[in-house]
Amino acid sequence: MTIAQHISLLQQRKFLIGAGVSVFCVGLSLFFGSGDLLMSSVMLLLPFLLFFAAWLIIDPQQGIYWSLIMGFLSSGLARYMDAPWGLTLDVLLFLSTLGWVFKQYRLKNWTAVRNDIMMLASIWMLYIVLELVNPEAHSAVAWFYAMRGIGFYQLMSFVLVFTYFRKNADQDRIIRFIIWLSLLGTAWGFRQLLMGVDAAEHHWLYAENHHEEHILHGKLRVFSYYSDAGQFGASQAMVALMCGILALGPFPLRKRIWFAIAALITFLGFAISGTRGALAVPAAGILIFLIASKNFKILAAGLIVVGTAFYILKFTFAFQGVEQIQRMRTALDPNNPSLMVRLNNQKTFGRYLSSRPMGGGIGTAGFWGARFSPNTLLAKTATDSWYVKIWAETGTVGVALHLFILGFIMGKGGSIVWRLKNPLIRYKAMAMYASIGGVLLSSYGNQVFGQMPTGMIMNVLIPFVFLSPLYEKELEQTDKSISL
């Protein structure tokens, strides 16, 4: 930072502090002078909210950290306080992106976001906007709510990560941040398993929307403070996979031990969720890592281990007394009733979409469809899969574009990982790349990709993979040892 930049930042902070103190004093006077406790309390908090908003605009990088926090916590908070917690991500990312616009307009430097991934994310968002004129769509409000997780969050996150996380230290901080948030989720999940759910969680299970599917044979499918057990299991499996790969990397021994412990804890979190579909995350991720490692001896050994685990689950009854193993085993049964229902639902979608190449419109299927257009075919037919949801709402054209973009991410991302030479950067890139691939495969069975916090984690990790050559170049220039 230059001296001029330091002076400018100091002036900005002085302004923020002065404005915050002034508004706080006004709020304090209203708090004591008004009989309306709710209104005066809002006024009392207003200066802090204004200060926080200004902070995000001045330092847009913070928006990613806070969006990750709210991505993890918003569903859990909604069980204790009825408020639109999900919209906090919109506010956080919008304010941060607004700050990015101001800064970039002043600097006139758009190099960081001039890349193929940003272009594809922009094209996808443009297609989502075009869905507003889809004659099959029922509600612009439903479109607004649904499009956020499909493309809006992704585009803004990509912009912020590509611009402000261009140093190894930035990447390392975010990875540690994700791991700690996930470990906190595991701890909350074990609290539910060992001590039982609290009053708010009990109400969510039985009274609010009837989530009895989380109780199987009298045993709880742990959901922690996530949206549901499926999302908890998939997110935990993703982080367990990433930590497990990092534990094998050329990092200091104490770091490797820490990653190994984190991998074990989050894997146990995945196990207690009882989520079958999330089994695809480690299964696919391990295979991707073994191929990316370019060590064919390890690849052969890994394939033997994976094959053995598959054989035990598929063709034996070993560990059948463990509830979580029973759930995983049913995922490999081709005659599973749940699978049959899903295949029949896909046939229903196929007939409906045969004459609708742009689909039924964003927000017409799944949760938002049930809320805003409950009596339509798309709303009444379960999508289950993320890709089926995209197909139902955006049609053949939309799902083809979406799959092309994801294929490009995996193809070029794999090429980048394959060419990296520095082992430290390479292991971090492999850990993220394998986790991304695992989630993308798992999303065929469940709507993992677009839900929080996995969706927000993906929005951060994808650009990190593509920034890996920049991190490697930084390491070469500074000749420093980089470790998490």
Secondary structure, DSSP 8 states (H G I E B T S, - for coil): --HHHHHHHHHHHHHHHHHHHHHHHHHHHHHHH-S-HHHHHHHHHHHHHHHHHHHHHH-TTHHHHHHHHHHHHHHHHHHHS-S-TTHHHHHHHHHHHHHHHHHHHHHT--GGG-SHHHHHHHHHHHHHHHGGG-TT---HHHHHHHHIIIIIHHHHHHHHHHHH--SHHHHHHHHHHHHHHHHHHHHHHHHHHHH---HHHHHHHHTSS--GGGEETTEE---TTSSSHHHHHHHHHHHHHHHHHHHTSSS-HHHHHHHHHHHHHHHHHHHHTT-SGGGHHHHHHHHHHHHHT--HHHHHHHHHHHHHHHHHHHH--TTTTSHHHHHHHHTT-TT-HHHHHHHHHHHHHHHHHTT-TT-S-TTSSHHHHHHHSTTSHHHHS---SHHHHHHHHHHHHHHHHHHHHHHHHHHHHHHHHHH---HHHHHHHHHHHHHHHHHHHHTTTS--TTSTTHHHHHHHHHHHHHHHHHHHHHHHHHT-----
